[in-house]
Structure formats: structure tokens, C-alpha cells
Amino acid sequence: MQKTKFTSPKEYMKHRRPHAFSDSVLVESGELDRSYLEYLLSTMGERSQELSFEAFAKKLCEKVICPNLLQQTGPVAGGDGKTDTQTFPVAEQISELWFEGINKKENEERWAFAVSTQKDWKSKCRKDIEKISGTNRGYKRAFYISNRAAKANIRASLEDELTKKHNIQVTILDISWILDQTFKNNLRDLAIETLGLSVSYKSEKSLGEHDYSKQLQLKNIIEKINQEIVPGDIHWEQVPMFIECANLSKELEEPIL
């Protein structure tokens, strides 16, 4: 008996209404192997590349969790701020344009991030979350990002323990999460650039005919919005511009930059 090929909802709708989707093609050359990246990440602590891992983790979090992360300064990762990075307040009008992140709370809540390459990730996680809690800055969420592998049951148990103890929602992200997000979201270029990897992988978009026209329309609308609209004072007559902007962005399958 022949197996029926599974068609995803997106593929089905794209077949039915191709005009509502991007007609550009992603052209990839070279290769970044998952096992190679896993080895590099898991050994960064032994090679004294903590700062490189911290930079990559921050860039990845900006893409996957929330884009409004502070750039840390100082000669040592984390400095005296007790966090490796944290969110900064953003106006609601700005956050409404975000296409990246897990929800819309990060523009109004304070979230803290700790990044580590230490082998004993559990002890380091406890220390970092305790430091974050001890700042009394009102953090609502705390993320601990490690280049080590953490078993799901151990990770979940520690998250529950620390969340209850410090009254901050704690999330632990290990190397499996990093790899999954890097390859699932096609962020290999980000890893190569941030970590300075010597691989030849390159991903370029071959722009389709319809996408070219839509990009010009989107550019004109964004210019009009920037010239005519004052943030915090948007009138109902101007709403159609934002709707058209959102529709074009959806059909291009790209965020508004």
C-alpha cells in the first residue's frame, strides 16, 4: 500500500492561493553540519571562548525570544550587573511591529538573561538565578542559557524549584534548544558570523517577480508612515496603511525591518 504524502497547512494554502505567499526562492550553498556546530558549542568553555558564546546566545535570543536586549559593556561577561543581558522598555507602538519573540510581554516586563559555559550547569544556574533575584529589580522572567546538554526531567525539575524559590519564572535553555532554533529558523548565517566559523555555507534569496513588486509597495508605505504618522497619535483614517503594510509583509513572509 502506497503511503500518502503529508501536506502541511502552509503548502496546501500556498497551492490554493499562491498570490498570497512569497515567490522568492532560498538558494543555499555549502553546509554547516549540526554535529560540527554541536561540538564547537559544547567545547567553547574549554577553549576560553565564553564571550563568543555569550554574543551568539544573545543574538539568538533576540531572534527567538525578544528583540529588545541591552548590549552589555565592560571587560568581563556579566560585569557587576548580575545579568549577561536584560530587556529594556519599549513603547507599545514599537512592539506591535515585532515579528519575533515568544509573546508581547517583553516590551513592558523586565526579563533577565544569564549565559554560561560551565560544565556544572546546575550549580551555575542556581547561583545566577539567585543573583538575579537578589537585585530586587522586579524581573518577571529569568532565562539561563547553557552550552551543555540538560536532561528534560532534570531541567524541568530545576525550573520548578527555582521559580518557586525566587518567585521568578525560570526557563533553562540548553545546547539542544540552541541547535534546534539555529537550524529550524535557518539562523546558520547568524552562527557563522557571530562565532567566526570558517565554513563556506551561504544562504541567499533569489527574489521572485511578484515579491519585487510587493517590496516596492511596502517600501513606499513605510516611507509614508514614517513621514506622516506620529507614534502615540494614530488616527483611524491611518489604520488602513498599517493593515496594508501587515498584509504585504505576510505575503512576503518577512518581518518589517
C-alpha atoms as an extended CHARMM CRD file, in Angstrom:
* protein
*
       257  EXT
         1         1  MET       CA              0.0000000000        0.0000000000        0.0000000000  PROA      1               0.0000000000
         2         2  GLN       CA              1.4130000000        3.3620000000       -1.0690000000  PROA      2               0.0000000000
         3         3  LYS       CA              1.8090000000        5.9430000000        1.6780000000  PROA      3               0.0000000000
         4         4  THR       CA              0.0100000000        9.2540000000        1.2950000000  PROA      4               0.0000000000
         5         5  LYS       CA              2.3710000000       12.2110000000        1.1850000000  PROA      5               0.0000000000
         6         6  PHE       CA              1.7160000000       14.6280000000        4.0490000000  PROA      6               0.0000000000
         7         7  THR       CA              0.9590000000       18.1910000000        3.0060000000  PROA      7               0.0000000000
         8         8  SER       CA              1.4090000000       20.9180000000        5.6000000000  PROA      8               0.0000000000
         9         9  PRO       CA             -1.3100000000       23.5930000000        6.0230000000  PROA      9               0.0000000000
        10        10  LYS       CA              1.0820000000       26.1670000000        4.5630000000  PROA      10              0.0000000000
        11        11  GLU       CA              1.8230000000       24.0430000000        1.4930000000  PROA      11              0.0000000000
        12        12  TYR       CA             -1.9040000000       23.4300000000        0.9820000000  PROA      12              0.0000000000
        13        13  MET       CA             -2.7810000000       27.1420000000        1.1980000000  PROA      13              0.0000000000
        14        14  LYS       CA              0.1770000000       28.1110000000       -0.9900000000  PROA      14              0.0000000000
        15        15  HSD       CA             -1.0810000000       25.7260000000       -3.6610000000  PROA      15              0.0000000000
        16        16  ARG       CA             -4.5940000000       27.1750000000       -3.4060000000  PROA      16              0.0000000000
        17        17  ARG       CA             -3.5730000000       30.8630000000       -3.2140000000  PROA      17              0.0000000000
        18        18  PRO       CA             -0.0050000000       31.3020000000       -4.4900000000  PROA      18              0.0000000000
        19        19  HSD       CA             -0.5130000000       35.0780000000       -4.8160000000  PROA      19              0.0000000000
        20        20  ALA       CA             -0.7520000000       35.3420000000       -1.0070000000  PROA      20              0.0000000000
        21        21  PHE       CA              2.7090000000       33.8350000000       -0.4810000000  PROA      21              0.0000000000
        22        22  SER       CA              6.2750000000       34.6800000000       -1.3780000000  PROA      22              0.0000000000
        23        23  ASP       CA              7.5020000000       33.5210000000       -4.7920000000  PROA      23              0.0000000000
        24        24  SER       CA             11.1750000000       34.0120000000       -3.9150000000  PROA      24              0.0000000000
        25        25  VAL       CA             13.4800000000       31.0060000000       -3.6420000000  PROA      25              0.0000000000
        26        26  LEU       CA             16.1200000000       30.4310000000       -0.9720000000  PROA      26              0.0000000000
        27        27  VAL       CA             19.3900000000       29.3170000000       -2.5750000000  PROA      27              0.0000000000
        28        28  GLU       CA             21.8390000000       27.5920000000       -0.2200000000  PROA      28              0.0000000000
        29        29  SER       CA             25.4610000000       26.7920000000       -0.9430000000  PROA      29              0.0000000000
        30        30  GLY       CA             27.9420000000       25.0000000000        1.2770000000  PROA      30              0.0000000000
        31        31  GLU       CA             26.9530000000       23.3350000000        4.5100000000  PROA      31              0.0000000000
        32        32  LEU       CA             27.0590000000       23.8260000000        8.2770000000  PROA      32              0.0000000000
        33        33  ASP       CA             26.7180000000       20.4160000000        9.8540000000  PROA      33              0.0000000000
        34        34  ARG       CA             24.6790000000       20.1660000000       13.0710000000  PROA      34              0.0000000000
        35        35  SER       CA             27.1150000000       17.7580000000       14.7330000000  PROA      35              0.0000000000
        36        36  TYR       CA             30.0300000000       20.0780000000       13.8970000000  PROA      36              0.0000000000
        37        37  LEU       CA             28.2640000000       23.0790000000       15.4320000000  PROA      37              0.0000000000
        38        38  GLU       CA             27.2970000000       20.9920000000       18.4680000000  PROA      38              0.0000000000
        39        39  TYR       CA             30.9360000000       20.0410000000       19.0550000000  PROA      39              0.0000000000
        40        40  LEU       CA             32.1130000000       23.6570000000       18.7240000000  PROA      40              0.0000000000
        41        41  LEU       CA             29.4770000000       24.9900000000       21.1100000000  PROA      41              0.0000000000
        42        42  SER       CA             29.9440000000       22.2740000000       23.7320000000  PROA      42              0.0000000000
        43        43  THR       CA             33.7100000000       22.8660000000       23.9260000000  PROA      43              0.0000000000
        44        44  MET       CA             33.7330000000       26.6860000000       23.9870000000  PROA      44              0.0000000000
        45        45  GLY       CA             34.3420000000       26.7620000000       27.7360000000  PROA      45              0.0000000000
        46        46  GLU       CA             37.4220000000       24.5700000000       27.4280000000  PROA      46              0.0000000000
        47        47  ARG       CA             38.7360000000       26.8520000000       24.6500000000  PROA      47              0.0000000000
        48        48  SER       CA             38.1390000000       30.0560000000       26.6880000000  PROA      48              0.0000000000
        49        49  GLN       CA             35.5240000000       31.3480000000       24.2290000000  PROA      49              0.0000000000
        50        50  GLU       CA             32.9160000000       32.3020000000       26.7940000000  PROA      50              0.0000000000
        51        51  LEU       CA             32.4350000000       35.7850000000       25.3430000000  PROA      51              0.0000000000
        52        52  SER       CA             31.8630000000       34.4020000000       21.8380000000  PROA      52              0.0000000000
        53        53  PHE       CA             29.2230000000       32.0290000000       23.1640000000  PROA      53              0.0000000000
        54        54  GLU       CA             27.5720000000       34.8370000000       25.1170000000  PROA      54              0.0000000000
        55        55  ALA       CA             27.4290000000       37.0050000000       21.9800000000  PROA      55              0.0000000000
        56        56  PHE       CA             25.8750000000       34.1800000000       19.9650000000  PROA      56              0.0000000000
        57        57  ALA       CA             23.3660000000       33.3380000000       22.6980000000  PROA      57              0.0000000000
        58        58  LYS       CA             22.2870000000       36.9970000000       22.8700000000  PROA      58              0.0000000000
        59        59  LYS       CA             21.8430000000       37.2470000000       19.0910000000  PROA      59              0.0000000000
        60        60  LEU       CA             19.8590000000       34.0090000000       19.0810000000  PROA      60              0.0000000000
        61        61  CYS       CA             17.6170000000       35.1950000000       21.9200000000  PROA      61              0.0000000000
        62        62  GLU       CA             16.9670000000       38.4570000000       20.0570000000  PROA      62              0.0000000000
        63        63  LYS       CA             15.6730000000       36.4220000000       17.1230000000  PROA      63              0.0000000000
        64        64  VAL       CA             13.7160000000       33.7680000000       19.0140000000  PROA      64              0.0000000000
        65        65  ILE       CA             12.6730000000       35.2520000000       22.3780000000  PROA      65              0.0000000000
        66        66  CYS       CA             12.6750000000       39.0620000000       22.3150000000  PROA      66              0.0000000000
        67        67  PRO       CA             14.4730000000       41.6960000000       20.2190000000  PROA      67              0.0000000000
        68        68  ASN       CA             14.8760000000       44.3780000000       22.9110000000  PROA      68              0.0000000000
        69        69  LEU       CA             18.0050000000       43.1810000000       24.7280000000  PROA      69              0.0000000000
        70        70  LEU       CA             20.5990000000       45.5620000000       26.1440000000  PROA      70              0.0000000000
        71        71  GLN       CA             24.1580000000       45.4400000000       24.8920000000  PROA      71              0.0000000000
        72        72  GLN       CA             26.3650000000       44.6650000000       27.8830000000  PROA      72              0.0000000000
        73        73  THR       CA             29.5750000000       46.6560000000       28.2930000000  PROA      73              0.0000000000
        74        74  GLY       CA             32.7180000000       46.0240000000       30.2820000000  PROA      74              0.0000000000
        75        75  PRO       CA             35.7450000000       43.7230000000       30.1300000000  PROA      75              0.0000000000
        76        76  VAL       CA             34.0600000000       40.7270000000       31.7650000000  PROA      76              0.0000000000
        77        77  ALA       CA             30.8730000000       38.9690000000       30.7210000000  PROA      77              0.0000000000
        78        78  GLY       CA             28.0440000000       39.9530000000       33.0140000000  PROA      78              0.0000000000
        79        79  GLY       CA             30.0540000000       42.7060000000       34.7240000000  PROA      79              0.0000000000
        80        80  ASP       CA             28.5560000000       43.8850000000       38.0020000000  PROA      80              0.0000000000
        81        81  GLY       CA             25.0120000000       43.9140000000       36.6610000000  PROA      81              0.0000000000
        82        82  LYS       CA             24.3180000000       40.3360000000       37.8450000000  PROA      82              0.0000000000
        83        83  THR       CA             22.9220000000       39.5310000000       34.3680000000  PROA      83              0.0000000000
        84        84  ASP       CA             24.5280000000       38.9340000000       30.9820000000  PROA      84              0.0000000000
        85        85  THR       CA             21.7670000000       40.9130000000       29.3130000000  PROA      85              0.0000000000
        86        86  GLN       CA             18.2470000000       42.1270000000       30.0560000000  PROA      86              0.0000000000
        87        87  THR       CA             15.2850000000       43.6600000000       28.3100000000  PROA      87              0.0000000000
        88        88  PHE       CA             14.7300000000       47.4060000000       28.1090000000  PROA      88              0.0000000000
        89        89  PRO       CA             11.3340000000       49.1860000000       27.9570000000  PROA      89              0.0000000000
        90        90  VAL       CA              9.8080000000       49.6580000000       24.5130000000  PROA      90              0.0000000000
        91        91  ALA       CA              6.7220000000       51.6410000000       23.5000000000  PROA      91              0.0000000000
        92        92  GLU       CA              3.6730000000       49.5380000000       22.6770000000  PROA      92              0.0000000000
        93        93  GLN       CA              3.5360000000       51.0490000000       19.1770000000  PROA      93              0.0000000000
        94        94  ILE       CA              7.0080000000       49.6820000000       18.5120000000  PROA      94              0.0000000000
        95        95  SER       CA              6.3720000000       46.2330000000       19.9790000000  PROA      95              0.0000000000
        96        96  GLU       CA              3.2740000000       45.8340000000       17.7950000000  PROA      96              0.0000000000
        97        97  LEU       CA              5.6010000000       45.7600000000       14.7740000000  PROA      97              0.0000000000
        98        98  TRP       CA              7.6880000000       42.8880000000       16.1410000000  PROA      98              0.0000000000
        99        99  PHE       CA              7.5390000000       39.6080000000       14.2630000000  PROA      99              0.0000000000
       100       100  GLU       CA              9.9980000000       37.8610000000       16.5480000000  PROA      100             0.0000000000
       101       101  GLY       CA              9.6440000000       36.7520000000       20.1530000000  PROA      101             0.0000000000
       102       102  ILE       CA              7.5220000000       34.4160000000       22.2380000000  PROA      102             0.0000000000
       103       103  ASN       CA              4.8720000000       36.9620000000       23.2790000000  PROA      103             0.0000000000
       104       104  LYS       CA              4.2340000000       40.6760000000       23.7010000000  PROA      104             0.0000000000
       105       105  LYS       CA              5.0560000000       40.9090000000       27.4020000000  PROA      105             0.0000000000
       106       106  GLU       CA              8.7570000000       41.5830000000       26.9090000000  PROA      106             0.0000000000
       107       107  ASN       CA              8.1350000000       45.2230000000       25.9810000000  PROA      107             0.0000000000
       108       108  GLU       CA              6.6480000000       46.0080000000       29.4080000000  PROA      108             0.0000000000
       109       109  GLU       CA              8.2010000000       43.4200000000       31.7630000000  PROA      109             0.0000000000
       110       110  ARG       CA             11.8180000000       43.1520000000       32.8520000000  PROA      110             0.0000000000
       111       111  TRP       CA             13.4120000000       39.8980000000       31.7600000000  PROA      111             0.0000000000
       112       112  ALA       CA             16.9250000000       38.8020000000       32.7670000000  PROA      112             0.0000000000
       113       113  PHE       CA             19.3160000000       36.5050000000       30.8900000000  PROA      113             0.0000000000
       114       114  ALA       CA             22.3000000000       34.5670000000       32.1970000000  PROA      114             0.0000000000
       115       115  VAL       CA             24.6760000000       32.7410000000       29.8420000000  PROA      115             0.0000000000
       116       116  SER       CA             27.2420000000       30.1470000000       30.8810000000  PROA      116             0.0000000000
       117       117  THR       CA             29.6870000000       27.5760000000       29.5090000000  PROA      117             0.0000000000
       118       118  GLN       CA             30.4400000000       25.9780000000       32.8800000000  PROA      118             0.0000000000
       119       119  LYS       CA             30.3750000000       22.1950000000       32.9490000000  PROA      119             0.0000000000
       120       120  ASP       CA             28.3910000000       22.0340000000       36.1970000000  PROA      120             0.0000000000
       121       121  TRP       CA             25.4560000000       23.9060000000       34.6820000000  PROA      121             0.0000000000
       122       122  LYS       CA             23.0530000000       23.1290000000       37.5260000000  PROA      122             0.0000000000
       123       123  SER       CA             25.1740000000       24.7920000000       40.2390000000  PROA      123             0.0000000000
       124       124  LYS       CA             25.9020000000       27.7530000000       37.9930000000  PROA      124             0.0000000000
       125       125  CYS       CA             22.2260000000       28.1000000000       37.1700000000  PROA      125             0.0000000000
       126       126  ARG       CA             21.2820000000       28.2010000000       40.8550000000  PROA      126             0.0000000000
       127       127  LYS       CA             23.9380000000       30.8650000000       41.5460000000  PROA      127             0.0000000000
       128       128  ASP       CA             22.9260000000       33.0340000000       38.5840000000  PROA      128             0.0000000000
       129       129  ILE       CA             19.2080000000       32.9150000000       39.3340000000  PROA      129             0.0000000000
       130       130  GLU       CA             19.9330000000       33.7420000000       42.9850000000  PROA      130             0.0000000000
       131       131  LYS       CA             21.9760000000       36.7890000000       41.8650000000  PROA      131             0.0000000000
       132       132  ILE       CA             19.1990000000       37.8950000000       39.5210000000  PROA      132             0.0000000000
       133       133  SER       CA             16.6160000000       37.5530000000       42.2750000000  PROA      133             0.0000000000
       134       134  GLY       CA             18.8680000000       39.4170000000       44.7060000000  PROA      134             0.0000000000
       135       135  THR       CA             18.9270000000       42.5530000000       42.5570000000  PROA      135             0.0000000000
       136       136  ASN       CA             15.2990000000       43.2880000000       43.5260000000  PROA      136             0.0000000000
       137       137  ARG       CA             14.7520000000       44.8750000000       40.1190000000  PROA      137             0.0000000000
       138       138  GLY       CA             11.3640000000       43.2810000000       39.6210000000  PROA      138             0.0000000000
       139       139  TYR       CA             12.3360000000       40.7580000000       36.9620000000  PROA      139             0.0000000000
       140       140  LYS       CA              9.3350000000       38.6780000000       35.8950000000  PROA      140             0.0000000000
       141       141  ARG       CA             11.2960000000       36.0890000000       33.9170000000  PROA      141             0.0000000000
       142       142  ALA       CA             14.8190000000       34.7340000000       34.0450000000  PROA      142             0.0000000000
       143       143  PHE       CA             16.4750000000       32.7220000000       31.2780000000  PROA      143             0.0000000000
       144       144  TYR       CA             19.5550000000       30.5800000000       31.8530000000  PROA      144             0.0000000000
       145       145  ILE       CA             21.3340000000       29.5800000000       28.6260000000  PROA      145             0.0000000000
       146       146  SER       CA             23.9620000000       26.8470000000       28.6700000000  PROA      146             0.0000000000
       147       147  ASN       CA             26.1610000000       25.1880000000       26.0500000000  PROA      147             0.0000000000
       148       148  ARG       CA             25.7680000000       21.9190000000       27.9700000000  PROA      148             0.0000000000
       149       149  ALA       CA             23.2020000000       19.1770000000       27.4880000000  PROA      149             0.0000000000
       150       150  ALA       CA             20.4690000000       19.0900000000       30.1330000000  PROA      150             0.0000000000
       151       151  LYS       CA             18.0990000000       16.1520000000       30.5220000000  PROA      151             0.0000000000
       152       152  ALA       CA             14.4790000000       17.2180000000       30.1600000000  PROA      152             0.0000000000
       153       153  ASN       CA             13.3240000000       15.8970000000       33.5410000000  PROA      153             0.0000000000
       154       154  ILE       CA             16.2630000000       17.4340000000       35.4160000000  PROA      154             0.0000000000
       155       155  ARG       CA             15.8050000000       20.7440000000       33.6160000000  PROA      155             0.0000000000
       156       156  ALA       CA             12.0620000000       20.8590000000       34.3340000000  PROA      156             0.0000000000
       157       157  SER       CA             12.5790000000       19.9640000000       37.9930000000  PROA      157             0.0000000000
       158       158  LEU       CA             15.1830000000       22.7020000000       38.4590000000  PROA      158             0.0000000000
       159       159  GLU       CA             12.9820000000       25.2550000000       36.6840000000  PROA      159             0.0000000000
       160       160  ASP       CA             10.1120000000       24.4680000000       39.0680000000  PROA      160             0.0000000000
       161       161  GLU       CA             12.4010000000       24.5910000000       42.1070000000  PROA      161             0.0000000000
       162       162  LEU       CA             13.9400000000       27.9690000000       41.2480000000  PROA      162             0.0000000000
       163       163  THR       CA             10.6540000000       29.5000000000       40.0920000000  PROA      163             0.0000000000
       164       164  LYS       CA              9.0320000000       28.6410000000       43.4080000000  PROA      164             0.0000000000
       165       165  LYS       CA             12.0360000000       29.7100000000       45.4940000000  PROA      165             0.0000000000
       166       166  HSD       CA             12.6550000000       33.1060000000       43.8590000000  PROA      166             0.0000000000
       167       167  ASN       CA              9.1600000000       33.9400000000       42.5840000000  PROA      167             0.0000000000
       168       168  ILE       CA             10.5470000000       34.4700000000       39.0700000000  PROA      168             0.0000000000
       169       169  GLN       CA              9.5280000000       32.3210000000       36.1190000000  PROA      169             0.0000000000
       170       170  VAL       CA             12.7420000000       30.4710000000       35.2650000000  PROA      170             0.0000000000
       171       171  THR       CA             13.4660000000       28.9370000000       31.8620000000  PROA      171             0.0000000000
       172       172  ILE       CA             16.5730000000       26.8340000000       31.1840000000  PROA      172             0.0000000000
       173       173  LEU       CA             17.7640000000       26.5640000000       27.5940000000  PROA      173             0.0000000000
       174       174  ASP       CA             20.4720000000       24.0330000000       26.7660000000  PROA      174             0.0000000000
       175       175  ILE       CA             22.5320000000       23.1430000000       23.7050000000  PROA      175             0.0000000000
       176       176  SER       CA             19.7070000000       21.0990000000       22.1610000000  PROA      176             0.0000000000
       177       177  TRP       CA             17.4650000000       24.1810000000       22.1910000000  PROA      177             0.0000000000
       178       178  ILE       CA             20.2580000000       26.2790000000       20.6640000000  PROA      178             0.0000000000
       179       179  LEU       CA             20.8070000000       23.7910000000       17.8430000000  PROA      179             0.0000000000
       180       180  ASP       CA             17.0840000000       23.3310000000       17.2160000000  PROA      180             0.0000000000
       181       181  GLN       CA             16.4880000000       27.0750000000       16.9490000000  PROA      181             0.0000000000
       182       182  THR       CA             19.5560000000       27.6210000000       14.7660000000  PROA      182             0.0000000000
       183       183  PHE       CA             18.5730000000       25.0370000000       12.1600000000  PROA      183             0.0000000000
       184       184  LYS       CA             14.7740000000       25.2230000000       12.4070000000  PROA      184             0.0000000000
       185       185  ASN       CA             14.7570000000       29.0050000000       11.9570000000  PROA      185             0.0000000000
       186       186  ASN       CA             17.5300000000       28.9860000000        9.3470000000  PROA      186             0.0000000000
       187       187  LEU       CA             19.8980000000       31.0110000000       11.5250000000  PROA      187             0.0000000000
       188       188  ARG       CA             23.0730000000       29.2820000000       10.3800000000  PROA      188             0.0000000000
       189       189  ASP       CA             24.4240000000       32.5330000000        8.9360000000  PROA      189             0.0000000000
       190       190  LEU       CA             23.9890000000       34.0890000000       12.3820000000  PROA      190             0.0000000000
       191       191  ALA       CA             26.0300000000       31.2970000000       13.9830000000  PROA      191             0.0000000000
       192       192  ILE       CA             28.7670000000       31.5040000000       11.3510000000  PROA      192             0.0000000000
       193       193  GLU       CA             29.1010000000       35.2830000000       11.5930000000  PROA      193             0.0000000000
       194       194  THR       CA             28.8740000000       35.5990000000       15.3870000000  PROA      194             0.0000000000
       195       195  LEU       CA             31.1160000000       32.6350000000       16.1940000000  PROA      195             0.0000000000
       196       196  GLY       CA             33.5640000000       33.3690000000       13.3680000000  PROA      196             0.0000000000
       197       197  LEU       CA             33.2820000000       29.8810000000       11.8830000000  PROA      197             0.0000000000
       198       198  SER       CA             35.4230000000       29.0160000000        8.8650000000  PROA      198             0.0000000000
       199       199  VAL       CA             32.7430000000       27.2740000000        6.7950000000  PROA      199             0.0000000000
       200       200  SER       CA             31.5460000000       28.1470000000        3.3290000000  PROA      200             0.0000000000
       201       201  TYR       CA             27.8000000000       27.9880000000        3.9710000000  PROA      201             0.0000000000
       202       202  LYS       CA             25.8200000000       30.8290000000        2.4190000000  PROA      202             0.0000000000
       203       203  SER       CA             22.0880000000       31.4190000000        2.1340000000  PROA      203             0.0000000000
       204       204  GLU       CA             20.7710000000       33.9120000000       -0.4160000000  PROA      204             0.0000000000
       205       205  LYS       CA             17.2450000000       34.7190000000       -1.5610000000  PROA      205             0.0000000000
       206       206  SER       CA             16.5060000000       34.7570000000       -5.2760000000  PROA      206             0.0000000000
       207       207  LEU       CA             13.8110000000       37.4350000000       -5.4680000000  PROA      207             0.0000000000
       208       208  GLY       CA             10.6420000000       36.4650000000       -7.3170000000  PROA      208             0.0000000000
       209       209  GLU       CA              8.8250000000       38.7360000000       -9.7640000000  PROA      209             0.0000000000
       210       210  HSD       CA              5.7880000000       39.2510000000       -7.5340000000  PROA      210             0.0000000000
       211       211  ASP       CA              7.9330000000       39.7500000000       -4.4250000000  PROA      211             0.0000000000
       212       212  TYR       CA              9.8900000000       42.5000000000       -6.1630000000  PROA      212             0.0000000000
       213       213  SER       CA              6.6900000000       44.4390000000       -6.8140000000  PROA      213             0.0000000000
       214       214  LYS       CA              5.4390000000       43.8710000000       -3.2630000000  PROA      214             0.0000000000
       215       215  GLN       CA              8.7340000000       45.0320000000       -1.7680000000  PROA      215             0.0000000000
       216       216  LEU       CA              8.4720000000       48.3200000000       -3.6720000000  PROA      216             0.0000000000
       217       217  GLN       CA              4.9040000000       48.7980000000       -2.4190000000  PROA      217             0.0000000000
       218       218  LEU       CA              5.9560000000       48.0060000000        1.1400000000  PROA      218             0.0000000000
       219       219  LYS       CA              8.8860000000       50.4220000000        0.9590000000  PROA      219             0.0000000000
       220       220  ASN       CA              6.5980000000       53.2480000000       -0.2270000000  PROA      220             0.0000000000
       221       221  ILE       CA              4.0490000000       52.6080000000        2.5270000000  PROA      221             0.0000000000
       222       222  ILE       CA              6.7200000000       52.5070000000        5.2560000000  PROA      222             0.0000000000
       223       223  GLU       CA              8.1690000000       55.8040000000        4.0000000000  PROA      223             0.0000000000
       224       224  LYS       CA              4.6900000000       57.3380000000        4.0680000000  PROA      224             0.0000000000
       225       225  ILE       CA              4.1000000000       56.0650000000        7.6120000000  PROA      225             0.0000000000
       226       226  ASN       CA              7.4340000000       57.4810000000        8.8120000000  PROA      226             0.0000000000
       227       227  GLN       CA              6.6680000000       60.8700000000        7.2590000000  PROA      227             0.0000000000
       228       228  GLU       CA              3.0130000000       61.2780000000        8.1850000000  PROA      228             0.0000000000
       229       229  ILE       CA              2.3640000000       59.3760000000       11.4060000000  PROA      229             0.0000000000
       230       230  VAL       CA              3.3460000000       60.4190000000       14.8990000000  PROA      230             0.0000000000
       231       231  PRO       CA              3.7600000000       57.4560000000       17.3160000000  PROA      231             0.0000000000
       232       232  GLY       CA              1.1400000000       57.6510000000       20.0630000000  PROA      232             0.0000000000
       233       233  ASP       CA             -1.1870000000       59.7890000000       17.9410000000  PROA      233             0.0000000000
       234       234  ILE       CA             -2.5390000000       57.4150000000       15.2980000000  PROA      234             0.0000000000
       235       235  HSD       CA             -5.9850000000       58.2080000000       13.8550000000  PROA      235             0.0000000000
       236       236  TRP       CA             -8.4450000000       55.6830000000       12.4970000000  PROA      236             0.0000000000
       237       237  GLU       CA             -8.0520000000       57.0610000000        8.9580000000  PROA      237             0.0000000000
       238       238  GLN       CA             -4.4000000000       55.9710000000        9.0400000000  PROA      238             0.0000000000
       239       239  VAL       CA             -5.1090000000       52.3870000000       10.1120000000  PROA      239             0.0000000000
       240       240  PRO       CA             -5.5260000000       51.0510000000        6.5080000000  PROA      240             0.0000000000
       241       241  MET       CA             -1.8650000000       51.8770000000        5.8540000000  PROA      241             0.0000000000
       242       242  PHE       CA             -0.7970000000       49.6180000000        8.7180000000  PROA      242             0.0000000000
       243       243  ILE       CA             -3.1450000000       46.8580000000        7.5400000000  PROA      243             0.0000000000
       244       244  GLU       CA             -1.7540000000       47.0480000000        4.0000000000  PROA      244             0.0000000000
       245       245  CYS       CA              1.7520000000       47.0480000000        5.4250000000  PROA      245             0.0000000000
       246       246  ALA       CA              0.9990000000       43.9310000000        7.5010000000  PROA      246             0.0000000000
       247       247  ASN       CA             -0.6120000000       42.1380000000        4.5380000000  PROA      247             0.0000000000
       248       248  LEU       CA              2.3700000000       42.8150000000        2.2740000000  PROA      248             0.0000000000
       249       249  SER       CA              4.7520000000       41.6630000000        4.9850000000  PROA      249             0.0000000000
       250       250  LYS       CA              2.7050000000       38.4790000000        5.4260000000  PROA      250             0.0000000000
       251       251  GLU       CA              2.7120000000       37.7590000000        1.6870000000  PROA      251             0.0000000000
       252       252  LEU       CA              6.4670000000       38.3870000000        1.5150000000  PROA      252             0.0000000000
       253       253  GLU       CA              6.8540000000       36.0580000000        4.5210000000  PROA      253             0.0000000000
       254       254  GLU       CA              9.2970000000       38.5070000000        6.0710000000  PROA      254             0.0000000000
       255       255  PRO       CA              9.2130000000       40.7790000000        9.1310000000  PROA      255             0.0000000000
       256       256  ILE       CA              9.0420000000       44.5360000000        8.6840000000  PROA      256             0.0000000000
       257       257  LEU       CA             12.5380000000       45.8050000000        9.3990000000  PROA      257             0.0000000000
